[in-house]
Amino acid sequence: MKKNIKRVFRDFSYLECSAFADYLHEMSLEGWHFTSWKFGLIFEKGEPEDIVYAAEVFPKGRESDSQPGKDAEEYAEYCEAAGWRLIDGRRRFCIFRRIQDDAVPIVTEEERFQNVKKAEIRHLLDRSAGFALLAGMDWLQFFTINFDRWVFSQMWLLLLAGLTFMCLLYLLQLGVLFFWSRRAKRELESRGSIYYGQRKRVRAANEIWALFIMVLLIYCAGDILSICSIIMLIIAVIIIFAVRIVMIYMRPSWEAQIAVWTLIPYCFVLIFVAGIVSDVIQMEEGDYDLSDVPLVQSDYREVEGEPDYLDHGHEESVLGSMDYYMVSYDHGQTDSEGQSLSDSLTYTVYRSKHPWILEKLWEDEYKSEESVDCSASWQAERALETWEGSGNYLVMYDEMLLVLSSDTELDDAQIQIVMEKLGVI
């Protein structure tokens, strides 16, 4: 980059428009003159000048505008006639340079106050609405179709907490903005003007929160995802940043931005599918060890051969843990219809110190009105067999819920062995 060009990565909120203009003015006194807003603030080296800038909020602008739109350009013609030349703009900001000493203000103090307030409200509403939608959808899934998986997943709980916190954070900022606007209105009425200065505490809080989110994502990725999934996630993040940087630099129209961001989800779908395929391949190639499985069929009855398929899943969070096991023997025999006569055992052990979680899981698992009570056999608070002879059991203990499905019904002696193997007694 040429030495007479400086690129500064600095951002200002709408509530800092006065500080923004003062910053550009201070740079001009040092001989750095603002020329464009393309991937940062661009300054060109020249002679020190006392240039007056105005950072105005254009009410017809969009948050996604990367350059002044048609309406802003038409507005700029009116402003230039009044002594202000439009240098550049982004989002709802338009940056003007005073070209006539006797130039009148672009807007009145009341108009500037209304423009700033409305732009900030729209910005916060857009952000809070987006996070509220995502959080609402995830909370709905949490208490319906995905409760058994998400309640014991640290990653999903952190995601739920993060989305909810972000939604509440922006709503809190809306509340703060309401009180600020009332105080600013009184200041405007008493003094006739408002200085929209830097909000260092808010900016510092946002930077700390962004750092926290980054650390959280790294923790979740390293603790939960496989290597291939992490690679896919990194590729997705790189694509987002690359597209964002190119769009900031190239500054396409709003319509072109919509077209580009419409195509991005299709890229993510391909990456997601590739990650799933990779994980499935790794799963199929993985080695299974009987020592990882506390209970197999041969523990409580005679079974020929060794298991041909073992599967084990573990999830753990601050609310408890879930262990899933599946053991299958394939004896190579088929029935009269050609179906395999495999011997399968599937069981899931939920552990939690929170009774409401186990109750919710019980309600989700209990689907048959023909269930047979077998609490005495299992020495449990509650125990049901889906129907007599089915081999499907739902057993509730203190801080533990067992869901077990066997191809054959278990007798009392076998149940005793199962309880011992699973550490119930």
Sequence and secondary structure as in RCSB ss.txt:
>XXXX:A:sequence
MKKNIKRVFRDFSYLECSAFADYLHEMSLEGWHFTSWKFGLIFEKGEPEDIVYAAEVFPKGRESDSQPGKDAEEY
AEYCEAAGWRLIDGRRRFCIFRRIQDDAVPIVTEEERFQNVKKAEIRHLLDRSAGFALLAGMDWLQFFTINFDRW
VFSQMWLLLLAGLTFMCLLYLLQLGVLFFWSRRAKRELESRGSIYYGQRKRVRAANEIWALFIMVLLIYCAGDIL
SICSIIMLIIAVIIIFAVRIVMIYMRPSWEAQIAVWTLIPYCFVLIFVAGIVSDVIQMEEGDYDLSDVPLVQSDY
REVEGEPDYLDHGHEESVLGSMDYYMVSYDHGQTDSEGQSLSDSLTYTVYRSKHPWILEKLWEDEYKSEESVDCS
ASWQAERALETWEGSGNYLVMYDEMLLVLSSDTELDDAQIQIVMEKLGVI
>XXXX:A:secstr
  TTEEEE     GGGHHHHHHHHHHHHHTTEEEEEESSSEEEEE       EEEEE TT  TT SS  HHHHHH
HHHHHHTTEEEEEEETTEEEEEE  TT   SS HHHHHHHHHHHHHHHHHHHHHHHHHHHHHHHHHHTTTTHHHH
TT HHHHHHHHHHHHHHHHHHHHHHHHHHHHHHHHHHHHHHS       HHHHHHHHHHHHHHHHHHHHHHHHHS
 HHHHHHHHHHHHHHHHHHHHHHHH   HHHHHHHHHHHHHHHHHHHHHHHHHHHHHHHH    GGG S  GGGT
S   S  SEEEEEEEEETTEEEEEEEEEE  S B TTS B  EEEEEEEEE S HHHHHHHHHHH   TT EE H
HHHTSSEEEESSTTS EEEEEETTEEEEEEESS   HHHHHHHHHHTT  
